Amino acid sequence: MWSRIFPKRYAILKAFVLLFLLISSLVRVSFLIWNFPEIDKGIFTLIGTFLTGFLYDLGTISFFTIPYLIYLLLFPIKWYGSLVDKISTSLGFFLGVLIIFFSFFGEFTFWDEFQRRYNFIAVDYLIYTYEVVQNINESYPLPILISSLLTLVLLSVFVVFKMNLFQKTYDNETSFKQKFIAAIPWFITVLIFAFFISNDQANWSKNRYNNELSKAGIYSFFAAFRNNELAYTEFYSTISEDEAFSKVKHNYIGDGSTLVHPDKRQILREIKNTDSIKNNQRPNVIFICIESLSGKYLSTLGGDQNITPALDSLANESIFFTNLFATGTRTVRGMEAITLSIPPTPGRSIVKRKNNTGLFTIGEVFENQGYERNFFYGGDGYFDNMNSYFGGNGFNIVDRGRGFLLDKNIKTKRTNIEDDEVTFENAWGVCDEDIYSKVIKEADKAYETGVPFFDFVMTTSNHKPYTYPEGKIDIPSGTGRNGAIKYTDFAIREFLKTAKTKPWFRNTVFVIMSDHCASSAGRWELDVKNYHIPALIYNLPDAVPQKIDKLCSQIDMFPTLFAALGWDYQTNLFGQNIFKMKPEDERAFIGNYRKLGYLKDNKVIVLGDGKMANFYQWNPEDNSLNALPMDQELLKTAISYYQVADYLYQNGDLELKNINK
């Protein structure tokens, strides 16, 4: 039987298949050990995990067999064992084994960062090779990894050679019929996995880790490549458009806003925050978006590591939001939530999509108040499409560009962070102290003009490889996230210390908030606690420091600031004034690129593609989710927000040119 599946001519192919299945199984076992406490260890669950994983491995390797099977079927028998045959076979096997080992090595680095198999993030990273390669180089001993990789590849080739499998491959006794019959199962397997098996079918367990172990990394990568943008109405639960808009509009009743076109499918509103023009304040605003800072690291939010003394001190001097949640798991998702004040839509962030310029953002509100708008980034803003997004929505760009220019159609000023302004730099950009120094320098220039400014500052130091200038804190550079967090905190303290010496400080408000948590991965489809982030408003004129424990979202931060400044404005933003939120108004939006969550009263609706919806009771103490019978009204509310957000984007109603039509 085995000889029919793998006749002699297929000896090398057999070795390649067995090698792949062996290594993939070892990777799966490694990940199981890595996250053993989080995994469902029931015997039947583990059997199901590994059996499912084996089937996906078989499907994955079947795609690899097709090119060589075609070669074997078409290559003339009389040339078997010729120089061309030997070179083709040897080179093909070498490249195949190299791809296998490279993919599996990459999976370990990806799992270390995200605790997931390859997904759309890995696909995105293909575009930004400089930052990704530099990050890997600075985070891991790359020479050792490359040497190990090549050693394993050469060792595999050597073992196969010593087993005389290459020589067997050149056997000219294998007939075309034998080869054809042997190839049929592999072609059938490819067709089944191409048309009838999806990566989502590996999500059979309630435990997310078991689901990830059930997948094959390479298969997951190509599945993400095909599905990194999802049409909400095609893949998710919907209600009628009119009902969805009605429910969303209803939530704005009583918040001081008036719908401009109540009968249209819009959420455009007039916000009244003043009784007279005298209440309108126009201080400078510096927004610091901190890379990957989870709420759990702050002592004021329950942390016990004492690595954020500056932020903990600021929390007591500011309006501090203790119950605020990020909408997503990546920087671009945070930027989307903050600038567009919109619930996350499935697939890619709007920051990285087409038609992402000329939109109604918070920058438009600032511009209408007479502000200059600037985006600061310590790396090259080409990464993740940031420059095109911010530049295309009216922001000036200040970054560490390496020659990538903005779209020629984007008319905005770009300022480079020069070499003599850099004291430390890693794969992601200059250290936080350097970006803050640039912010100070540009603020000094802006102060001389008398024009108020809004600065969106994106930090980078709290990111792997966690390197920063030595001697600044008592944790050595590059030793882990705690050191990066403590340095991030130190840099904020030094920035504010310098800012206080400037004439513009008294008339400047500082908003500080994370883009997302350090890690969102967990055993549940959405781990709610892993979206909890710190957020504060500091130096707000006439404001009394206080802690606000209302459940709220990233999308609410700037509508709240605008209210605190007493601004009247027209808005297309979903976010609301946190100060005016009644208990029934409190909610938060959380999600990843496939799952969309609506959190309310410690209960969470999770919407998924395939038009699925689950309802859970969330226990903040242990971060567990317990299934509940579906609350149909809450489900409709959750659907309405996400459906309306997608509708407005897809129909161009987030674009400035279309808003008042």
C-alpha positions as CSV (number, residue, x, y, z in Angstrom):
1,M,0.0,0.0,0.0
2,W,2.7,2.4,1.0
3,S,4.7,1.7,-2.2
4,R,1.6,2.7,-4.2
5,I,1.3,6.0,-2.4
6,F,5.0,6.6,-2.7
7,P,6.7,4.6,-5.5
8,K,10.5,4.8,-5.7
9,R,10.4,7.9,-7.9
10,Y,8.6,9.6,-4.9
11,A,11.3,8.7,-2.3
12,I,12.4,12.3,-1.8
13,L,8.8,13.5,-1.7
14,K,8.1,10.9,1.0
15,A,11.0,12.1,3.1
16,F,9.9,15.8,2.7
17,V,6.3,15.0,3.8
18,L,7.5,13.0,6.8
19,L,10.0,15.7,7.8
20,F,7.3,18.4,7.6
21,L,4.8,16.3,9.7
22,L,7.5,15.5,12.3
23,I,8.7,19.1,12.7
24,S,5.1,20.5,12.8
25,S,4.2,18.1,15.5
26,L,7.3,19.1,17.5
27,V,6.3,22.8,17.1
28,R,2.8,22.0,18.3
29,V,4.1,20.1,21.4
30,S,6.5,23.1,22.1
31,F,3.6,25.6,22.0
32,L,1.6,23.3,24.3
33,I,4.4,23.2,26.8
34,W,5.0,26.9,26.4
35,N,1.4,27.8,27.4
36,F,0.5,24.7,29.3
37,P,-1.3,26.5,32.2
38,E,-3.7,28.1,29.8
39,I,-4.6,25.0,27.7
40,D,-7.6,22.8,28.2
41,K,-5.8,19.5,29.2
42,G,-8.8,17.1,29.1
43,I,-7.7,13.9,27.4
44,F,-10.4,14.1,24.6
45,T,-9.7,17.8,24.1
46,L,-6.0,17.1,23.6
47,I,-6.7,14.2,21.3
48,G,-9.0,16.5,19.3
49,T,-6.3,19.2,19.3
50,F,-3.6,17.0,17.9
51,L,-5.8,15.1,15.5
52,T,-7.1,18.4,14.0
53,G,-3.6,19.7,13.9
54,F,-2.4,16.6,12.0
55,L,-5.2,17.0,9.4
56,Y,-4.3,20.6,8.8
57,D,-0.6,19.6,8.6
58,L,-1.6,17.1,6.0
59,G,-3.6,19.7,4.1
60,T,-0.7,22.1,4.2
61,I,2.0,19.7,3.0
62,S,-0.3,18.6,0.2
63,F,0.0,22.0,-1.4
64,F,3.8,21.7,-1.2
65,T,3.7,18.4,-3.0
66,I,1.9,19.6,-6.1
67,P,4.7,21.4,-7.9
68,Y,7.0,18.4,-7.5
69,L,4.3,16.0,-8.5
70,I,3.7,17.9,-11.7
71,Y,7.4,17.8,-12.3
72,L,7.6,14.0,-11.7
73,L,4.6,13.4,-14.0
74,L,5.9,15.5,-16.9
75,F,9.6,14.8,-16.7
76,P,10.5,12.2,-19.4
77,I,11.5,8.8,-18.1
78,K,14.5,8.6,-20.4
79,W,16.1,11.6,-18.6
80,Y,15.7,10.1,-15.1
81,G,19.0,10.4,-13.2
82,S,20.4,13.0,-15.7
83,L,22.3,16.1,-14.5
84,V,19.1,18.2,-15.0
85,D,17.1,15.8,-12.9
86,K,19.6,15.6,-10.1
87,I,20.0,19.4,-9.9
88,S,16.3,20.0,-10.0
89,T,15.5,17.3,-7.4
90,S,18.4,18.3,-5.0
91,L,17.7,22.1,-5.3
92,G,14.0,21.6,-4.9
93,F,14.4,19.5,-1.8
94,F,16.9,21.9,-0.3
95,L,14.6,24.9,-0.9
96,G,11.6,23.1,0.4
97,V,13.4,22.1,3.6
98,L,14.7,25.6,4.0
99,I,11.2,27.1,3.7
100,I,9.9,24.6,6.3
101,F,12.5,25.4,8.8
102,F,12.4,29.1,8.2
103,S,8.6,29.1,8.6
104,F,8.8,27.1,11.9
105,F,11.6,29.3,13.3
106,G,9.4,32.3,12.4
107,E,6.4,30.8,14.2
108,F,8.3,30.8,17.4
109,T,9.1,34.5,17.2
110,F,5.5,35.2,16.2
111,W,4.1,33.1,19.0
112,D,6.4,34.8,21.5
113,E,4.9,38.2,20.5
114,F,1.2,37.3,19.9
115,Q,0.6,33.8,21.3
116,R,-1.1,32.9,18.0
117,R,-0.3,31.1,14.7
118,Y,0.4,33.4,11.8
119,N,-2.4,35.8,11.0
120,F,-3.0,39.0,9.0
121,I,-0.3,40.7,11.1
122,A,2.3,38.4,9.6
123,V,1.0,39.2,6.2
124,D,1.3,42.9,6.9
125,Y,4.8,42.5,8.1
126,L,5.9,41.2,4.7
127,I,5.5,44.8,3.5
128,Y,7.7,46.4,6.2
129,T,10.7,44.2,6.0
130,Y,13.2,46.8,7.3
131,E,11.5,47.3,10.7
132,V,10.6,43.6,11.1
133,V,14.1,42.3,10.2
134,Q,15.7,44.9,12.4
135,N,13.4,44.0,15.3
136,I,14.2,40.3,15.0
137,N,17.9,41.1,14.8
138,E,17.8,43.2,17.9
139,S,15.4,40.9,19.8
140,Y,17.0,37.6,19.1
141,P,20.6,36.2,18.5
142,L,20.2,36.3,14.7
143,P,23.6,34.8,13.8
144,I,22.9,31.8,16.1
145,L,19.4,31.4,14.7
146,I,20.6,31.6,11.1
147,S,23.4,29.2,11.8
148,S,21.0,26.8,13.5
149,L,18.6,27.1,10.6
150,L,21.2,26.3,8.0
151,T,22.7,23.5,10.1
152,L,19.3,21.8,10.4
153,V,18.6,22.2,6.7
154,L,22.0,20.7,5.7
155,L,21.7,18.0,8.3
156,S,18.3,17.0,6.9
157,V,19.7,16.9,3.3
158,F,22.7,14.9,4.5
159,V,20.5,12.3,6.3
160,V,18.3,11.9,3.2
161,F,21.4,11.5,1.1
162,K,23.0,8.9,3.4
163,M,19.7,7.0,3.3
164,N,20.2,6.8,-0.5
165,L,16.8,8.4,-1.1
166,F,18.1,10.6,-3.9
167,Q,19.3,7.6,-5.8
168,K,16.0,5.9,-5.4
169,T,14.3,8.9,-6.8
170,Y,16.1,8.4,-10.1
171,D,14.6,4.9,-10.5
172,N,13.4,4.6,-14.1
173,E,11.2,1.6,-13.4
174,T,8.4,3.7,-12.1
175,S,5.7,3.9,-14.8
176,F,3.6,7.0,-15.6
177,K,0.5,5.0,-14.4
178,Q,2.2,4.4,-11.0
179,K,3.1,8.0,-10.7
180,F,-0.4,9.2,-11.7
181,I,-2.2,6.9,-9.3
182,A,0.2,7.9,-6.5
183,A,-0.4,11.6,-7.2
184,I,-4.3,11.4,-7.2
185,P,-4.7,11.4,-3.3
186,W,-2.5,14.6,-3.0
187,F,-4.5,16.4,-5.7
188,I,-7.7,15.4,-4.1
189,T,-6.5,16.6,-0.7
190,V,-5.5,20.0,-2.2
191,L,-8.9,20.4,-3.7
192,I,-10.7,19.6,-0.5
193,F,-8.6,22.1,1.5
194,A,-8.8,24.7,-1.2
195,F,-12.6,24.6,-1.5
196,F,-14.1,22.9,1.5
197,I,-11.8,23.4,4.5
198,S,-11.3,26.9,6.0
199,N,-8.9,27.9,8.8
200,D,-11.9,28.9,10.9
201,Q,-12.9,25.2,11.2
202,A,-9.9,24.7,13.4
203,N,-11.7,26.9,16.0
204,W,-13.6,24.1,17.5
205,S,-12.8,24.6,21.2
206,K,-13.9,27.3,23.6
207,N,-10.2,27.5,24.6
208,R,-8.4,29.8,22.2
209,Y,-5.0,28.2,22.8
210,N,-6.3,24.8,21.9
211,N,-7.7,26.3,18.7
212,E,-4.3,27.9,17.8
213,L,-2.6,24.5,18.5
214,S,-5.0,22.9,16.1
215,K,-3.9,25.0,13.2
216,A,-0.9,24.8,10.9
217,G,1.2,28.0,10.8
218,I,1.8,28.1,7.0
219,Y,-1.9,27.3,6.2
220,S,-2.9,30.0,8.7
221,F,-0.6,32.5,6.9
222,F,-2.1,31.9,3.5
223,A,-5.7,31.9,4.9
224,A,-4.9,35.4,6.4
225,F,-3.4,36.5,3.1
226,R,-6.8,35.8,1.4
227,N,-9.0,37.2,4.2
228,N,-7.4,40.3,5.7
229,E,-10.4,42.4,4.8
230,L,-13.9,41.3,5.7
231,A,-17.1,42.8,4.5
232,Y,-19.2,43.2,7.6
233,T,-22.6,42.5,6.0
234,E,-21.3,39.4,4.3
235,F,-19.7,37.7,7.2
236,Y,-21.4,39.1,10.4
237,S,-24.8,39.2,11.9
238,T,-26.9,42.1,10.7
239,I,-30.3,43.8,11.4
240,S,-32.1,46.2,9.0
241,E,-30.1,49.3,8.3
242,D,-32.9,51.5,9.5
243,E,-33.1,49.7,12.8
244,A,-29.3,49.8,13.3
245,F,-29.2,53.5,12.8
246,S,-32.2,54.0,15.0
247,K,-30.5,52.2,17.9
248,V,-27.2,54.1,17.5
249,K,-29.0,57.5,17.3
250,H,-31.0,56.6,20.3
251,N,-27.8,56.4,22.4
252,Y,-27.1,60.1,21.7
253,I,-30.3,61.3,23.1
254,G,-29.7,63.4,26.2
255,D,-25.9,63.9,25.7
256,G,-26.3,67.5,24.6
257,S,-26.2,66.8,20.9
258,T,-28.7,67.3,18.1
259,L,-28.9,65.2,14.9
260,V,-28.3,67.3,11.9
261,H,-30.2,65.0,9.6
262,P,-32.4,62.8,11.8
263,D,-34.2,61.1,8.9
264,K,-31.0,60.1,7.1
265,R,-28.7,57.2,7.7
266,Q,-26.1,59.4,9.4
267,I,-24.9,60.2,12.9
268,L,-23.9,63.8,12.1
269,R,-24.6,65.9,15.2
270,E,-24.3,69.4,16.6
271,I,-22.6,69.3,20.0
272,K,-23.3,72.2,22.4
273,N,-20.9,72.4,25.3
274,T,-21.0,76.2,26.0
275,D,-23.6,78.7,27.2
276,S,-21.5,81.6,25.9
277,I,-18.4,82.1,23.7
278,K,-16.4,82.9,26.9
279,N,-16.4,79.3,27.9
280,N,-14.5,78.3,24.8
281,Q,-10.9,77.5,25.6
282,R,-8.1,76.9,23.1
283,P,-5.0,75.5,24.9
284,N,-2.4,73.6,23.1
285,V,-3.0,69.8,23.2
286,I,-0.2,67.2,23.3
287,F,-1.5,63.7,23.0
288,I,1.0,60.9,24.0
289,C,0.0,57.6,22.6
290,I,2.1,55.0,24.6
291,E,3.1,51.9,22.8
292,S,1.7,48.6,24.3
293,L,1.1,49.8,27.9
294,S,-1.4,47.6,29.8
295,G,-3.3,49.0,32.7
296,K,-2.1,46.1,34.9
297,Y,1.4,47.7,35.0
298,L,0.3,50.8,36.8
299,S,0.2,50.7,40.6
300,T,-2.9,52.9,40.5
301,L,-4.7,50.2,38.5
302,G,-3.7,47.3,40.6
303,G,-0.1,46.6,39.5
304,D,2.5,45.6,42.1
305,Q,5.8,46.0,40.3
306,N,6.4,49.8,40.9
307,I,7.7,50.4,37.4
308,T,5.4,53.4,36.6
309,P,6.1,55.9,39.4
310,A,5.7,59.0,37.1
311,L,2.4,57.8,35.6
312,D,1.1,56.8,39.0
313,S,1.9,60.3,40.3
314,L,0.3,61.9,37.3
315,A,-2.9,59.8,38.0
316,N,-3.3,61.7,41.2
317,E,-2.9,65.1,39.5
318,S,-5.1,64.5,36.5
319,I,-8.5,63.4,35.4
320,F,-7.7,59.7,35.4
321,F,-9.9,57.2,33.7
322,T,-9.7,53.9,35.6
323,N,-12.1,51.8,33.5
324,L,-11.2,52.6,29.9
325,F,-10.7,49.9,27.3
326,A,-8.7,49.8,24.0
327,T,-10.7,48.8,20.9
328,G,-8.0,46.5,19.4
329,T,-4.7,44.8,19.6
330,R,-2.4,46.8,17.3
331,T,-1.2,50.4,17.1
332,V,-3.1,51.2,13.9
333,R,-6.3,50.0,15.5
334,G,-5.7,52.3,18.4
335,M,-5.0,55.2,16.0
336,E,-8.2,54.4,14.2
337,A,-10.2,54.5,17.4
338,I,-8.6,57.7,18.7
339,T,-8.6,59.8,15.5
340,L,-11.9,58.5,13.9
341,S,-13.6,57.8,17.2
342,I,-15.2,54.7,15.7
343,P,-15.8,51.1,16.8
344,P,-13.5,48.7,15.1
345,T,-14.6,47.2,11.8
346,P,-13.5,43.6,10.9
347,G,-10.2,43.0,9.0
348,R,-7.6,45.7,8.6
349,S,-7.7,49.0,10.4
350,I,-9.0,51.9,8.4
351,V,-5.5,53.4,8.8
352,K,-4.3,50.7,6.3
353,R,-7.2,50.5,4.0
354,K,-8.0,52.3,0.7
355,N,-10.1,55.5,0.9
356,N,-8.6,56.4,4.2
357,T,-7.9,60.1,3.5
358,G,-10.1,63.2,3.6
359,L,-12.0,61.7,6.5
360,F,-13.7,63.4,9.4
361,T,-11.2,62.9,12.3
362,I,-10.6,64.6,15.6
363,G,-8.1,66.7,13.6
364,E,-11.0,68.3,11.8
365,V,-12.4,69.5,15.1
366,F,-9.1,71.0,16.0
367,E,-8.7,72.6,12.6
368,N,-12.1,74.3,13.0
369,Q,-10.8,75.7,16.2
370,G,-7.8,77.2,14.5
371,Y,-5.2,74.6,15.5
372,E,-2.1,73.4,13.7
373,R,-2.0,69.6,13.6
374,N,1.1,67.5,13.8
375,F,1.9,63.8,13.9
376,F,5.2,62.7,15.6
377,Y,6.7,59.3,15.2
378,G,10.2,58.2,16.1
379,G,10.5,55.7,13.3
380,D,9.7,55.9,9.6
381,G,6.0,56.8,9.3
382,Y,5.8,54.8,6.1
383,F,5.4,51.8,8.4
384,D,1.8,50.7,8.7
385,N,0.7,53.5,6.3
386,M,0.8,56.0,9.1
387,N,2.2,58.9,7.1
388,S,-0.3,58.5,4.3
389,Y,-3.2,58.3,6.8
390,F,-2.2,61.3,9.0
391,G,-0.8,63.3,6.1
392,G,-4.0,62.6,4.1
393,N,-6.1,63.8,6.9
394,G,-4.5,67.1,7.4
395,F,-1.6,66.5,9.8
396,N,1.9,67.6,9.3
397,I,4.4,64.8,9.7
398,V,7.5,64.7,11.9
399,D,9.3,61.4,11.7
400,R,12.6,59.6,11.2
401,G,12.0,59.0,7.4
402,R,14.5,56.9,5.4
403,G,13.6,58.2,2.0
404,F,10.0,57.0,1.7
405,L,7.9,59.9,0.6
406,L,4.2,60.6,1.2
407,D,1.8,60.2,-1.7
408,K,2.5,63.0,-4.1
409,N,-1.2,64.0,-3.9
410,I,-1.0,64.6,-0.2
411,K,-0.2,68.3,0.5
412,T,1.3,68.4,3.9
413,K,4.6,69.5,5.6
414,R,7.1,66.8,6.5
415,T,9.9,67.4,9.0
416,N,12.7,64.9,9.6
417,I,14.3,63.9,12.9
418,E,17.9,64.6,12.0
419,D,20.9,62.5,13.0
420,D,22.2,65.1,15.4
421,E,18.8,64.9,17.2
422,V,19.2,61.2,17.9
423,T,20.9,59.8,21.0
424,F,19.5,56.3,20.7
425,E,17.7,54.3,18.0
426,N,16.6,50.8,17.5
427,A,14.5,48.9,14.9
428,W,11.3,50.9,15.6
429,G,12.8,54.3,15.8
430,V,14.4,56.8,18.2
431,C,14.0,56.4,22.0
432,D,11.2,58.2,23.7
433,E,13.4,60.9,25.1
434,D,14.5,61.8,21.6
435,I,10.9,62.1,20.2
436,Y,9.9,64.2,23.2
437,S,12.9,66.5,22.6
438,K,11.7,67.0,19.0
439,V,8.2,67.7,20.4
440,I,9.6,70.3,22.7
441,K,11.6,71.9,19.9
442,E,8.6,72.1,17.5
443,A,6.4,73.4,20.4
444,D,8.9,76.2,20.9
445,K,8.6,77.2,17.3
446,A,4.8,77.0,17.3
447,Y,4.6,79.2,20.4
448,E,6.4,82.0,18.6
449,T,3.7,82.0,15.9
450,G,0.8,82.3,18.4
451,V,-1.1,79.5,16.7
452,P,-2.4,76.7,19.0
453,F,-1.2,73.2,18.2
454,F,-2.4,69.7,18.5
455,D,0.4,67.1,18.6
456,F,-0.3,63.4,18.2
457,V,2.9,61.7,19.5
458,M,3.4,58.0,19.0
459,T,6.1,56.4,21.2
460,T,8.1,53.3,20.4
461,S,10.4,52.4,23.3
462,N,7.9,50.0,24.9
463,H,8.3,47.4,22.1
464,K,10.5,44.4,21.6
465,P,13.5,44.4,21.5
466,Y,12.9,46.6,24.7
467,T,16.1,48.6,24.2
468,Y,16.8,52.1,25.4
469,P,19.7,54.3,26.5
470,E,21.7,52.7,29.3
471,G,22.0,54.4,32.7
472,K,18.6,56.0,32.7
473,I,16.8,53.5,35.0
474,D,17.9,50.6,37.2
475,I,16.9,47.9,34.7
476,P,19.5,47.1,32.0
477,S,18.4,47.8,28.4
478,G,17.1,44.9,26.3
479,T,16.3,42.6,29.3
480,G,12.5,42.6,28.9
481,R,9.3,44.5,28.9
482,N,9.5,45.7,32.5
483,G,12.6,47.7,31.7
484,A,11.0,49.2,28.6
485,I,7.9,50.2,30.6
486,K,10.1,51.8,33.4
487,Y,12.1,53.7,30.7
488,T,8.8,54.8,29.0
489,D,7.6,56.1,32.3
490,F,11.0,57.8,33.0
491,A,10.9,59.5,29.6
492,I,7.4,60.9,30.3
493,R,8.6,62.3,33.6
494,E,11.6,64.0,32.0
495,F,9.4,65.4,29.2
496,L,7.0,67.0,31.6
497,K,9.9,68.3,33.7
498,T,11.3,70.1,30.6
499,A,7.8,71.2,29.4
500,K,7.2,72.9,32.8
501,T,10.1,75.3,32.1
502,K,8.5,76.5,28.8
503,P,6.3,79.5,28.5
504,W,3.6,77.5,26.6
505,F,3.2,74.9,29.4
506,R,0.6,76.8,31.4
507,N,-1.6,76.8,28.3
508,T,-1.1,73.2,27.3
509,V,-3.2,70.1,28.0
510,F,-1.5,66.7,28.0
511,V,-3.5,63.7,27.2
512,I,-1.8,60.3,27.8
513,M,-3.3,56.9,26.7
514,S,-2.1,53.6,25.4
515,D,-2.7,52.4,21.9
516,H,-3.4,48.9,23.1
517,C,-2.3,46.4,25.8
518,A,1.0,44.5,26.0
519,S,-0.8,41.4,25.0
520,S,-4.4,40.6,24.1
521,A,-3.9,36.9,23.8
522,G,-5.6,34.6,26.3
523,R,-7.7,31.4,26.5
524,W,-11.0,33.1,25.5
525,E,-12.0,34.4,22.1
526,L,-11.7,37.9,23.6
527,D,-9.9,38.3,26.9
528,V,-11.5,41.4,28.2
529,K,-9.0,42.3,30.9
530,N,-6.3,42.4,28.2
531,Y,-7.9,45.5,26.7
532,H,-7.8,47.6,29.9
533,I,-5.5,50.6,29.4
534,P,-4.5,53.7,31.3
535,A,-5.8,57.1,30.2
536,L,-5.6,60.6,31.7
537,I,-5.9,64.3,31.0
538,Y,-3.3,66.4,32.7
539,N,-3.1,70.2,33.2
540,L,-6.6,70.9,32.0
541,P,-7.5,74.5,32.9
542,D,-9.6,74.8,36.1
543,A,-10.0,71.1,36.4
544,V,-10.0,69.3,39.7
545,P,-8.0,66.0,39.7
546,Q,-10.3,63.0,40.0
547,K,-10.7,59.4,39.1
548,I,-13.4,58.5,36.7
549,D,-14.5,54.8,37.0
550,K,-17.2,54.8,34.3
551,L,-16.9,52.0,31.7
552,C,-15.7,53.7,28.5
553,S,-13.7,53.3,25.4
554,Q,-10.7,54.8,23.5
555,I,-13.2,56.4,21.1
556,D,-14.6,58.6,24.0
557,M,-11.3,60.3,25.0
558,F,-11.3,63.3,22.6
559,P,-15.1,64.0,22.6
560,T,-14.6,64.2,26.4
561,L,-11.7,66.6,26.0
562,F,-13.7,68.8,23.6
563,A,-16.5,68.9,26.2
564,A,-14.1,69.9,28.9
565,L,-12.8,72.7,26.8
566,G,-16.3,73.9,26.2
567,W,-16.3,73.5,22.4
568,D,-19.4,73.6,20.2
569,Y,-18.8,71.6,17.1
570,Q,-20.3,69.5,14.4
571,T,-19.3,65.8,14.7
572,N,-19.5,62.5,12.9
573,L,-17.6,60.8,15.8
574,F,-19.1,57.8,17.6
575,G,-17.5,58.7,20.9
576,Q,-19.3,60.4,23.8
577,N,-18.6,62.7,26.7
578,I,-17.6,60.4,29.5
579,F,-18.5,63.0,32.1
580,K,-22.1,63.0,31.0
581,M,-22.4,59.2,30.7
582,K,-25.2,57.8,32.8
583,P,-24.9,54.2,34.0
584,E,-27.1,53.0,31.2
585,D,-24.7,54.7,28.7
586,E,-21.5,53.1,29.8
587,R,-20.1,50.5,27.4
588,A,-16.8,49.7,25.6
589,F,-15.8,48.2,22.3
590,I,-13.1,45.6,22.1
591,G,-12.0,43.3,19.3
592,N,-9.4,41.8,17.1
593,Y,-9.5,41.6,13.3
594,R,-12.1,38.7,13.4
595,K,-13.9,39.1,16.7
596,L,-15.9,42.2,17.7
597,G,-16.9,42.7,21.3
598,Y,-19.4,44.9,23.0
599,L,-18.8,45.2,26.8
600,K,-21.6,46.4,29.1
601,D,-22.3,45.7,32.8
602,N,-19.6,43.0,33.0
603,K,-21.3,41.2,30.2
604,V,-19.9,40.9,26.7
605,I,-21.4,40.1,23.3
606,V,-18.8,38.7,20.9
607,L,-19.6,38.8,17.1
608,G,-17.7,36.6,14.8
609,D,-17.5,35.9,11.1
610,G,-19.8,33.2,10.0
611,K,-22.6,35.3,11.5
612,M,-22.0,33.9,14.9
613,A,-22.6,35.6,18.2
614,N,-21.9,34.6,21.8
615,F,-22.9,36.1,25.1
616,Y,-20.8,35.9,28.3
617,Q,-20.7,37.0,31.8
618,W,-17.2,38.5,32.5
619,N,-15.6,38.0,35.9
620,P,-12.9,40.8,36.3
621,E,-11.3,39.0,39.1
622,D,-10.0,36.0,37.1
623,N,-10.8,37.3,33.6
624,S,-13.1,34.4,32.9
625,L,-16.0,34.3,30.5
626,N,-19.0,32.1,31.3
627,A,-21.6,31.5,28.6
628,L,-25.1,33.0,29.1
629,P,-28.3,32.7,27.2
630,M,-28.4,35.3,24.5
631,D,-29.8,38.8,25.4
632,Q,-31.5,39.6,22.1
633,E,-31.8,43.4,22.8
634,L,-28.2,43.7,23.8
635,L,-27.2,41.7,20.7
636,K,-29.1,44.1,18.5
637,T,-27.4,47.1,20.1
638,A,-23.9,45.5,19.6
639,I,-24.7,44.7,16.0
640,S,-26.0,48.2,15.4
641,Y,-22.8,49.9,16.4
642,Y,-20.6,47.7,14.3
643,Q,-23.0,47.6,11.3
644,V,-23.4,51.4,11.3
645,A,-19.6,51.9,11.6
646,D,-19.0,49.7,8.6
647,Y,-21.9,51.2,6.6
648,L,-20.5,54.8,7.1
649,Y,-17.0,53.7,6.0
650,Q,-18.2,51.6,3.0
651,N,-20.5,54.3,1.7
652,G,-18.0,57.1,2.0
653,D,-20.0,58.9,4.8
654,L,-16.8,59.3,6.9
655,E,-15.4,61.5,4.1
656,L,-15.6,65.3,4.6
657,K,-16.8,65.9,1.1
658,N,-19.9,63.6,1.7
659,I,-20.8,64.4,5.3
660,N,-23.2,67.3,4.7
661,K,-24.7,65.9,1.5
